[in-house]
Amino acid sequence: EPEVTQTPSHQVTQMGQEVILRCVPISNHLYFYWYRQILGQKVEFLVSFYNNEISEKSEIFDDQFSVERPDGSNFTLKIRSTKLEDSAMYFCASSLVETQYFGPGTRLLVL
Amino acid sequence: GESVGLHLPTLSVQEGDNSIINCAYSNSASDYFIWYKQESGKGPQFIIDIRSNMDKRQGQRVTVLLNKTVKHLSLQIAATQPGDSAVYFCAESTYGGGTASKLTFGTGTRLQVTL
């Protein structure tokens, strides 16, 4: 069964550093998403992406965040200058239509 | 650092019993709803979904009920098994068709299955 994959599974970085989180969505899916989950809290929407452009973004997704689909398979989330409060699990999801399938997540820890 | 987590409501059921997990959603314009299961350290796993033009949908051992009048969603799990132990989230969306629609997640309910 096809699934969304994410790398790395864990990332530790220093405050102010740039990080890139990578995702490989399910191959025939058209819509791509990033969500985050702070420890013990609910999953929060960050951004959606379709047809090589952002469809919608949340208030969390400020100028420090960017997304890219550099080739036909990868979907990346870049945080330009990480802050302590960016520490969270970051989930990539993809959908063919409305049902979103999630990856296993990347745990980001900003020190 | 990481924020202090929310206190999740917990449902404890005995193995073999049926479980009912409830969710109140907020947006009366939402037209698509989905239940996810999340095990510790893993991503949300799709269980079942329902559109707003339906009030019930059944899957394998699971049933979702939608009451749009009171904005309430429930997930019923038949013959609950130890492997069902997880946190369950409902999510809602305003699916416009042809667009990427964000999911708004609920707080979650922890299901504990006792032997």
Chai-1 contact restraints between the chains, C-beta under 6 A:
chainA,res_idxA,chainB,res_idxB,connection_type,confidence,min_distance_angstrom,max_distance_angstrom,comment,restraint_id
A,Y31,B,A100,contact,1.0,0.0,6.0,A-B,restraint_1
A,I38,B,S3,contact,1.0,0.0,6.0,A-B,restraint_2
A,L39,B,E2,contact,1.0,0.0,6.0,A-B,restraint_3
A,L39,B,G5,contact,1.0,0.0,6.0,A-B,restraint_4
A,G40,B,G5,contact,1.0,0.0,6.0,A-B,restraint_5
A,Q41,B,G5,contact,1.0,0.0,6.0,A-B,restraint_6
A,Q41,B,L6,contact,1.0,0.0,6.0,A-B,restraint_7
A,K42,B,F105,contact,1.0,0.0,6.0,A-B,restraint_8
A,K42,B,T107,contact,1.0,0.0,6.0,A-B,restraint_9
A,K42,B,G108,contact,1.0,0.0,6.0,A-B,restraint_10
A,V43,B,F105,contact,1.0,0.0,6.0,A-B,restraint_11
A,F45,B,K102,contact,1.0,0.0,6.0,A-B,restraint_12
A,S48,B,A100,contact,1.0,0.0,6.0,A-B,restraint_13
A,S48,B,K102,contact,1.0,0.0,6.0,A-B,restraint_14
A,Y50,B,A100,contact,1.0,0.0,6.0,A-B,restraint_15
A,S55,B,T99,contact,1.0,0.0,6.0,A-B,restraint_16
A,S55,B,A100,contact,1.0,0.0,6.0,A-B,restraint_17
A,E56,B,K102,contact,1.0,0.0,6.0,A-B,restraint_18
A,L84,B,G1,contact,1.0,0.0,6.0,A-B,restraint_19
A,S87,B,E2,contact,1.0,0.0,6.0,A-B,restraint_20
A,F91,B,G43,contact,1.0,0.0,6.0,A-B,restraint_21
A,E98,B,Y32,contact,1.0,0.0,6.0,A-B,restraint_22
A,E98,B,Y95,contact,1.0,0.0,6.0,A-B,restraint_23
A,T99,B,D49,contact,1.0,0.0,6.0,A-B,restraint_24
A,Y101,B,F46,contact,1.0,0.0,6.0,A-B,restraint_25
A,F102,B,G43,contact,1.0,0.0,6.0,A-B,restraint_26
A,F102,B,P44,contact,1.0,0.0,6.0,A-B,restraint_27
A,G103,B,G43,contact,1.0,0.0,6.0,A-B,restraint_28
A,P104,B,K42,contact,1.0,0.0,6.0,A-B,restraint_29
A,P104,B,G43,contact,1.0,0.0,6.0,A-B,restraint_30
A,G105,B,G43,contact,1.0,0.0,6.0,A-B,restraint_31
